[in-house]
Amino acid sequence: MTLRDLWVDATEAKHEFGLNLCEPGEGEYDAIVVAVGHDEFRKRGAAGIRAHGRPASVLYDVKYVLPRETVDGRL
């Protein structure tokens, strides 16, 4: 499952990459990966992003958008 990036056209993502995008729910995910460096993710902060995860979920930030101490891992 791929969460919906608000700046990506869902039809284009399906056509170009075969991805079915969905709207993120709260408390639903075991892992969350921040894979794009949009300012919106910085504004939401780790707590706002973690709200979409289950209590024991992990948050990975591959674009260094969030402060290091607020995420579980980086590449």
C-alpha positions in Angstrom: 0.0 0.0 0.0 1.3 3.5 -0.8 0.0 6.5 1.1 -1.3 9.4 -0.8 1.3 12.2 -1.4 -0.9 15.3 -1.7 1.3 16.6 -4.5 1.0 13.6 -6.7 -1.7 12.9 -9.2 -3.2 9.5 -8.3 -4.1 8.7 -11.9 -0.6 9.6 -13.1 1.0 7.5 -10.3 -1.1 4.5 -11.4 -0.3 4.9 -15.0 3.4 5.6 -14.7 4.4 3.4 -11.7 1.5 1.0 -11.1 0.9 2.6 -7.6 -2.6 2.7 -6.0 -2.6 5.7 -3.7 -4.8 5.9 -0.6 -5.7 8.5 2.0 -3.8 7.8 5.2 -5.9 6.9 8.2 -4.9 7.4 11.8 -3.4 4.6 13.9 -3.3 2.2 11.0 0.3 1.6 10.1 3.2 -0.4 11.5 5.8 1.7 9.7 5.9 5.1 8.1 8.6 6.2 5.7 9.1 9.9 4.9 10.5 9.5 1.4 10.0 13.1 0.0 11.2 16.3 1.4 7.9 18.4 1.3 7.7 21.3 3.7 4.2 20.0 4.7 5.9 17.0 6.4 8.2 19.4 8.3 5.2 21.5 9.4 3.4 18.4 10.6 6.4 17.3 12.6 7.1 13.8 13.9 4.1 13.7 16.2 1.7 14.7 13.4 3.1 12.0 11.1 3.3 9.4 13.9 -0.5 9.9 14.5 -1.0 7.7 11.4 0.9 4.8 13.0 0.0 2.3 15.6 1.5 2.8 19.1 4.5 0.5 18.4 5.0 1.8 14.8 8.4 3.0 13.5 9.1 6.3 11.6 11.9 6.4 9.1 13.0 9.7 7.5 15.0 9.1 4.4 15.1 12.8 3.4 16.2 14.2 6.7 13.0 16.3 7.0 12.5 15.8 10.7 14.9 16.2 13.7 17.1 13.1 14.2 15.9 12.6 17.8 12.2 12.4 16.7 12.6 9.4 14.2 13.5 5.8 14.6 15.9 5.7 11.7 17.5 7.4 8.7 19.4 6.3 5.6 
